[in-house]
């Protein structure tokens, strides 16, 4: 049983939603699915956010194409400590 704060890879999320990893990346880019981006190649999604996404989909709140405007759940870019720039 997964815990709400478990972090999943894009591939894990794709397998659970039965979609491609590319589709999951699009959900993240569109702001439909919150994600934590630790680096350009390391993105993780909290299990609780996957469950919330599924609940919205069950209630018809997830549209195939997002509305125009800023995303509700932006991707958070985490900078390593001690990073210059």
C-alpha positions, 0 to 999 in steps of 0.5 A, spaced: 500 500 500 502 506 498 503 512 502 500 519 500 507 522 501 511 516 496 514 519 490 513 516 484 517 516 477 514 518 471 514 511 468 511 509 475 505 514 474 504 512 467 503 505 468 498 506 474 494 511 469 495 506 463 498 512 459 505 513 456 510 516 460 510 522 454 502 523 456 504 524 464 510 529 462 504 533 458 500 533 464 505 535 468 507 541 463 500 543 462 499 543 470 494 538 471 499 534 475 504 537 480 511 534 480 517 535 483 523 536 479 530 535 482 534 535 475 532 535 468 532 528 468 529 526 475 522 528 476 517 525 481 510 525 483 507 524 490 502 519 490 497 523 493 497 528 487 496 522 483 490 520 487 487 527 487 488 527 479 484 520 478 479 523 483 478 529 478 478 525 472 472 520 476 468 527 477 469 529 470 474 535 472 480 533 468 479 535 461 483 533 455 486 539 453 487 544 459 484 551 459 488 557 457 492 561 462 497 559 468 497 552 471 494 551 477 499 546 480 506 548 477 512 544 477 517 546 482 524 546 480 529 544 486 536 547 486 541 543 489 544 546 496 551 550 494 549 551 487 551 557 484 547 561 479 
